[in-house]
Amino acid sequence: PLSWLRDFAPFEGDPKFLAETLDDLGLVVEGTKHVGEGLEDVVVARVLEINAIAGADKIRQVMVDAGGEPLSVVCGAWNFAVDDLVPLAPVGAVLPGDFAIARRKMKGVTSNGMLCSGRELELTEDHDGILVLGKAGESGAPVPGERLVDALGIVPDVVFDIAVEANRPDAWCMAGVARDLAARLRLPFTITVPPE
């Protein structure tokens, strides 16, 4: 992660330039991934009710509290219950991958957003159900209406997937990668030792 490299040196600028510099150093960047982006509009919602929809056996109407008036959302996941806290992408939100959330009508029921899985938010690989953040009222639980990025402490970051060859044991740790990159970019390099 770029944020971790910054613990050692003040790396700034375009991640593409940093990736090219790493490649030039023999630390081949096989890919970069932007994480924590596209989540600015996602909020925490508390599940108030779960109701069957006439003529539908795979979707249900879920009433949620997202910090204002209760909202109706149609959802096909079944892994959550009343009082669970879940991520809600309201109408107008744009999720990672430029997936825009619009108001939709399914089986005669209006959906005012989307309850999200970890994979839809690009936070986990889990797509088997909605990402459950805890129960309402639990100690330390997020508050309905709170932005998801604030509730989970998510800061956008870039992750470099680096292939380190056997002849580069100096780059088998973050400090080694940061040291080479800082030297190439003529930046100050520091290793902070935690107090005992």
N, C-alpha and C positions, 0 to 999 in steps of 0.2 A: 504493500500500500504506500502511496505517495505520502500520506500523513505520517507513516512510520519512518520513512526516509528523512522527513523533515525534523525528526527528533535528533538527527545527527548534523544536518546542514540546512541552510535556508533555501531549499529548492523552490524556485518559482518558474512561471512561464508555462508554455504549451506542453501538455503531457506528450504530444507527438514528438516534439523536439527532444524531450528527455528520453523517450523510447529510442529514438535514432542515436542519441549519444550513448546509451547503454549498448545498443547493437555495435556501435563503433568500438566500444571497449571490449568486445568479445562476449558480452553478456546478452545473448540473443533473446530479444523480447518476442515471444511467440504470440502474444496477444495482450490487449489492454481491455479492461472492463471498467466502465463508470458505474459506481454503486451509490445508492442513496439519492439519486437524481430522479425527478419526476414524482416526488412524494409530497411536494409542498402543499397540495390541496387536500390530501388524505387526512381524515380526522378519526378520532376514537369515537365509537358509537356503542351505546348500551342496548342490548336486545330487550325490548319491552314485551313483545308478543310474537308468537309464531303461529300462523293460521294456514290451514289447507286452502287450496284454490280449487273451485269446482271444475271438474274435468281435467285436472292436472295431477299426475302422480309423481312427477320428478322435480317440481318446483313448488315453493311455498311463499306466502306473503309474510314478510318480516317487518314488524314495526320497530323502529329504532329511535333512540334519543341521541341526537348528535349535538346537544347543547342548545337546542331551540325547540320549535314545534316538532312533535313526532313525525317521522318520515316513513313512508311505505316503500319497501324495497323487495323485489322479487329475487329469490335466491334458490339455486339448485343444490347447495351443500346441506348436509345433515349433521355435521359434527359439532354443533353449538346449541346452547340452550338459553332460556330466558335468564337475564342478568349477566350473561357473558359480555365482555368488552371485545369488540372486533373493529378492524379497520374499515372505514366507509369512504369510498371515492364518490363524492357528490356529483350531481350533474354539472358539467363544465370542467371537471378535473381532467387532466391528461396524465395518464400513467406512463411508466417507463415503456419505451418502444413506440411512443406517440399514439397510445391507445386512448382515444377521447371518449369520455363517459357522457352519454346522452340520456334524456328521459325516454323510456320505452314502455310500451304496453304489451303485456303477455297474458294471454287467456283472460283478457278483460281487466287486468289489474295493472295499474301504473307503477313503474319502478323508477324511483327518484334517486338513482345512484346504483352503486355496486358494492357489495361486501367482498373483500379481497382475500385471496390466498397468499401465502408467502411467496410463491413463484410469480404471481401476477404483479407483486410489488418488487420483484427481483431481490428479495431479502433471504429467501431459502429456496430449496428445490421442491418443497412440499406443495403439491397441487391436489391433494386428496380431500381438502376441505378448507374452510375459512381459517385464517390465522387468528387464534384465540389469544387475547392479551391478558386474560385474567377474569376475575369476577368483580362486579360492582361492589364497592364497600370493603374489599380486601385492603389490607395495609399496603401502601405503596402502589396501589392500582391507579392507572391513568384515569382522567376525568373525561366524561363525555363532552365532545366539542373540542378537546385539546388536539392540537396538530400532532399527527403520528410521529413526525420527526422530532418534536419536542418531548413527547412521551417516551420515546425509545432512545433519545440522545443521538439520532442519526445525523451525521455530517457528510455531505457529498465527498466522495473520494475517488481516486483512480487506482486500480490494482494492476500492476505489471506482472504478467506471467513470464518469468525469466527461466530459460534453460541454461543451467550452469554445468559446464563440462567438468569431467574428473580432474583436468589439469588446472582447475581454478578453485582450490579449496579455500582461498582467501575470500571467495564470494559465496560461501555456503551459509553466510549469516547476513542479516540486515546491515550490520556495521561495515562489513567488507564491501557490500554493494554500494552503500552510501559513501564510503571512503574513496572508492574509485571514481564515482560520479562527481563528488565534490572536488577531487583533484583535477579532473578534466575540465570542470567549469570554473576552477579557481575560486572556490567558495571555502569559507572556514569550516572545518570539520571538528566536532566535539563528541566525545563519549562521556555521558553523564553517569557517574557511578552512584547508585542509590545508597543512602546512609544505612549503616548497620544497625 
